[in-house]
């Protein structure tokens, strides 16, 4: 069997959690392969909204095993809170959740480092969620970090103290003091809880499952345009958010990759700083924000909104080898008479291109749009694809023609049931 992979194709917040929840019943295992509590995967069903930050989105299906892979950075405090919230809602997540011993640990001092380093950037700040993600990945690459498996060692306290002292010196370099307060006590209480769970060598678990014919879905966080190598650097996250990250973040060989689901919104959003060619800084952008409830699941920050950007989507599709596209939040554009689609960029030289340039800074490219008629029909009330309005089907066909990948799922509302599956042939 193969590992199918679900990837966000924009700047994150595309709705990956919902699609994982919809697809999960056809899989035996759902595994997160990168990111940490900077992710906010929102699932809505039976009138209740659930937000997951570190736990895979297959957790609401008790028959499915869920794995937090080695590529994830895990905050034990946030993790324990997540687990308790699930327990309060009647979900015994501990029964079908497995945590890689090789996943990196986020310490309270990592969050302090995140804050002081972001403050030092001043007006050039990255837009960090301040969850300690970047500093934890820095320690991982610097070969000084702590991993989940270390909490089982007799000298864990000594290892912890050594790393915190290292962080203290860095914070002092910024002219501040490392003050952890009750966070340190909360951390060790959360670590004690983490020790009671199923800590595993997840790379063996996953590969043995493949050999026995099990179906696996790998769940990414953030989006392809935030990839540390191929995103809008330096305004990116600290991990590999593309398909290649699933190989390193789970210990899966490339030959095992099967379907690649690419998730994107019918429009586009971004949280934090960095280039955003189609951003709308007007009433239209605000209308999209309000209609789409575009406020961060993790931070609550208002998301920047704009029209869909085909050059960047084609770029993400190329990098990830996407085989199926899933469009999210199509219902948000219901009220617009005209829908704009960015098909090309105009560079300062006057060149027109559909490729993503090295720099996408404001003033260095101009989005070129084509206008399509809006559908003016409440898609949220539609329960089958044959009831979709003609103008909306024309919008889908236009995107498929440019992207050359079929749109097999269309989400027309936040609830689990508001998900329409399509059979399509690219013209």
N, C-alpha and C positions, 0 to 999 in steps of 0.2 A: 504493500500500500504506500501511498504518498502522504507528504505533509502539505496540506493546503494552507495558504497564507493570506491573511487579511491585512491590508495596508491602507492608510490614509494618504490621499494623493495631493492634498493641499497643505495648509499650515496647521493641521490638527483640527480637532472639534468637528470632524466630519460626520460623526454618528456611528463610529465603529462598534461601540458597545451594543447598540440595538441590533445590528446585523449579525454580530456574533451570537447574540441571544436567539435570533431567528434561525440561524444555520446550525446552532449547537446540537439539536436533537438528531442530526444525521452523523454526528461524530462521537467517538469514544473518549477523546481527550481534547481539552482546550488548554493552550499554553501561552502565557505572556513571555515575550522574549527580550524586551528592553524597556527603558524608562522607569519611572517610579511614581511617587505620589503627586507628581506634576501632571499626571494623566487624570482625566475625569470622564469616565465612560458612563453615560446616562442611559438607563433602561426604564421603560415605562410599560406596565401591564396591569390589568385588573384595577385600574384607577390609581395605582401607586407608582411614584417615581423613585428609582433606586440609582444612586451614584456610587460607582466603584472607582477606586484610585490605584490599587495595587493588585487586587484579587481579580483573576480572569472572569470574563463575563459569562462563562458557562456555569457559574456557581449555583444558579437557580435551578439547575437540572441535577437532582441527586444521583442519577445513574451515570453521570459524566465525571471523569477525573479531571481536575483542574491543577495545572502546574505553574508555579512561579519560577521561571527559568533563571539560569545563571547570568543572563545579560541584564537582569533587573537590578535596580538599587532599591533596597527595602528599608523603609523606616519602621522599626518595630512599634513605635508609639502609635503612628497612624494605622498600622496594620491591626493592632489589637483593638483599636476603636472600630475599625471596619468590621472585624469579626464579631464584635459585640452587637453592632447594629443589625447584622444579619441574624444573629441569635435572637435578638428582640423581635424580629419579624418572622421567627419560626424556621429559619434556615440554619441547619447544623453544618456549617461550612467545613468544620474540622474533619468531618468524615470523608470528604472527597477532595480535599486540598492537600497538595504536596509542594514543599518549598525546597528549591535547590540549595545544597550546602555551599555552592559556589556563588550564589547571589551576594552582592556587596551590601554591607550595612551602612545606613545613614545614621550618623551620630548627632546628638544635639549640637555639638561644636561645628559640624558641617553646615548647619543652618545659620549659625553666627557668621561663619566664613562667607557664606553666600551673601548675606546682608552687607557686610562691611566691604566686600569686593565690588558689589553692585553700586553701593553708595560712592565708592572711590571713582567710578566711571563718570559720575556727574551726568551731564546732558547726553553723553554717549552710552548710557546704560543699555544693557541687552534686553531688559524686560523680563528678568528672571522671576519665576514664581516664588523664589526665596525658600524653597523646600529642601535645599541642601543637595540638589541633584548634581550640579556641576562640580562642586568640591569633592563629592564622593567618587565621581568618575575620574577626577584628577588623581585622587589617591589610588584608585584602581590601576590607572595607567602608570602612575609613579611607583607602583609595587609596594605601597606602604599601608594599603587599606585593610579593613577587617571584612571577613565574609561570614555568612550564616554558620558555616561549619565551625568557625572559631569559637562560637558560644559554648560548644561542647568541650572545649579544652580546659584543663585545670588552671592554666595561667591566663584565662581570658581577661581578668581584671588588670593584670600587668600589661597585656597587649593594648587594652583600652586606654590605660593611663599614659602609655608611651605615645599613642597617636594623638590624644588630647593635648599633651604637652607640645607636640609638634604644631598643633593648631593654635595653641596659645601664643607661640612665638610669631606665627604669621599674623594673628590679630593685633598683636602689639606693634608689628611693623606698620600697620595702618593707623597706629596711634590710639587704639582702643583696648579695652580689657575684655577678656573672655569670661562672660558671666553666664552660667548655665542654670542656676537656680534649681527649681523643682524639676526641670526637664531631665536632669541627670537621674534623679530618683525614678521618674516615670519611665526612662529608658531601661533601667535595670529591671523594673517590674515587668515591662513589656518583653524583655529578653527572656525572663523566667517563664513567661507565658509561651513564647516562641519555642522554647525547649520541649514543651509538652506536645508539639505538633509533629507531623510527619516530615522530617527533614531527610532528603534523599539525594542520591547521585542522579540527578534528573536526566543527564545525558544517556545513562544506561537505561533508565526507565523508558525514555522516549524511543530509543533505537530498538529495544527489546519489544516494545509495543508494535513498532513498524514490522519487525520480523514475524510477529504473530498475526499480522493482518489487521491491526487496529487502525481506525481512521483518526487523524490528528489535524486540528485546526490551530494554527499559530496566530496569535493576536498581537498586533503592534499597537504602540501608543504614539502620540503626537502625529506628525505627518511627514511625507517624503520631502517637502520643501523646508523642513527643519532638520534634515539629516546633517550630521556634523561635517560630512565631506561634500555633499551635493546640494545642500540647502543654501539659503541666502546668508552665507557666512559674513560676519561673525554672529548674526542674529539667528542663531540656531540652537538646538538642544545639544546635549553632550554625548549622544549615542547614535548608533546607526539605525535609522528608522525605516530603512528600505529592506527589501527581501534578503539581501546579503546579511543583514543584522539578525535574521531568524536563524541562519546557519550558525553564526558564532554565538548567538544568544541562547541557543538550545542544544548545540552540539549535533546538528543535523547536516549531513553531506548534501551538496547541491543536487546530486542525482536523485534525491528523494523528494524534491519539490514538485508539486502537482499544480493544482489550480492556484491562481493568484487573483484574489478579489480586490479590486481597487475602489475605494469609497470616496465619493466627492459630493459636495453640495451643488444644488442647482444654481447657486451663486457662489460667493467666496467670502471667507472671513479670516481674520488674523487677530491674535492676542499678543500684546507686547510690541516692542520696537522692531524696525526693519522694513525693507522694501515691500510694497504692495501696489503693483502697477494699476490695478483696476479699482482701488479704493475710492469710495464715494463720500466726500466730506460735505454732503448737502442733505436736504430733506429726504431724498430718495434713500441714501444710506441709512438714515435714522429710521425710515419706514421699514426697511428690511430688518434692521436690528430689533425693532419692537415686535414685528410680526413673527420673527424667528426666535424670539426670546434669547437673543444672542448676548448672553452674559456667562462668563466662564464658570464651568462646573466646579473647578478647583479653587479659583481665586475670587469669583464673582465680578471680575472686571468686565466692563462692556467690550465686546469684540468689535473690531474694525470691520466694516462690511463693504462689499463691492460686487461687481458683475463677475460672472464666470470667466476664467482666463484659460483659453485653450492652449497657447504655447506652453504654459507651465504644466498643464495637465498632460500634454503629449510628452513632455520631458519626464514627468513622473512615471508615465506608462512605459516609456522606453527603459528607464532605470530598473523597473521592477518586473518587466516581462508580464504585464497584466493580461489576464485572459478573459476576465469578466468585470464589467463596471457596475457599480451600484450607486444610483443617484439618491441623495437624501434631501429632505425638506423641500420637495417640489411644491408643496402647498403654500409655502411662504410667498411665492411670486404671483399668487392668484390675482391680486388686485391691480397688477400693472397692465396698462394698455399696450406697452411695448417692452420687450425684453432685449437688452443689449448683450452681445457676446463678443468678447475680445478674441479676434482670430489671428492678429499679428501685432508686432511691435514696430514702431518707427524709431530708429536709432539717431543719435545726434548728427551722424554723417548723412542722414536722409535715406539710408538703406532700410528696406522693409524686410522683416524676417519673422519666421515662426519658431525660431530657436531662442532658448533662454541664454542671454549673454552673461559674461562673467560678473558684471555689475548690473544690478537692477535698481540702483539708487534713484530717488526722485530727480527728475531733470535729465536722466541719462537714457530714458526711453519713453515713448508715448504709445499708449494702447490704441490699436486701430479696431473699431467696432463694426459689426453688422447688426442691423435691427431686425427683430422678428416679432410678429404679432403675439400679444398676450392671449391667454385662454379665458380669463374672467369667469372661471368656474371653480367652485369650492371642491378641490380635489380630495379633501379630507372625508367627503361623503361618498367617494367612489370606492367600490369593493371589488371590482374586477377590471382587468386591463382593457376589455372590449368596450368599457364605458368611458374611457378617457377621451377628452375633447380632441378634435382634429388639430387645433393649434398646438396643443401640448405634444401630441404625437409628432408633429412637424418639428418641434423643438428637439425632441429626442433624436429624430432622424438626422437633423442638422449636426448635432453633436457627434453622433455615430459616424457620419460621413467624414468629419474632420479627424476624429480620434481613432477610427478603424478598429474599434473594439466594441462588442455588443454590450448594451445596457440591459442587464438581465433582471435587475431588481430596482423598483422605484418606490421610495418611501413617501407617502402622502399625509403623514401625521405622526405624532410622537409615540402612539401606542403600538405595541407589538403586532396587533392585527392590521395596522395601517401600512401593510407592506405588500406590494403587488409584484408578482413574478411574471416576466415577459419571455417570450420566445421571439428572437429577432434575427434577421439576416442583414448584414451590412451591404448597402447598395454600392 
